[in-house]
Amino acid sequence: MEKNNQISTSKIRRLLRIFYVLPVLFALGICAILVYNRAAHRPPPVRIISGAPFASVKIGPLEARFFTQGNALHAAGDDVFIEFRDAQNKLVDVGAVSLMLVLKTPGTVMHSISKVMRTATPGQYRTTVQPGVAGDWTATLEYTGPPGQDKASFPIKVI
């Protein structure tokens, strides 16, 4: 009887070791998966921006050029790249920039306001425009910064 008691005690000790080791192994496995996924993480794909601007507008002494994938804005949305250049074709940092699209139709007025962010290159800005509806919109571009404050409105077609 004592031998059976020793066997069951050794089995219990072995089961207890497994019981304590399994959660530790499980936690280590989760940590390993997280580290592997972080190391294998790739940045989001880069969208190709056209070489020629789809629109440009004179705003004060500067010219603002608009680039996007393809050569037009789409109702579903686009990433838009804006750059400001002076008369010598040099990039100019204009400070804070805002872009608003307005579509006036009989009985309604629609607005599409975009948050414009700076890029690492002074004078170049990036935003996402999501008008939602195709049509002939009026874009209003405004800046406030070192060269002063200015505003320009111009027509823009959304397909």
Secondary structure, DSSP 4 states (H G I P E B T S, - for coil): -HHHHHHHHHHHHHHHHHHHHHHHHHHHHHHHHHHHHHHH--PPPPPP--SS-SEEEEETTEEEEEEESSSSB-TT-EEEEEEEE-TTS-B---SEEEEEEEEEETTEEEEEEEE-EE-SSTTEEEEEE---S-EEEEEEEEEEETTEEEEEEEEEEE-
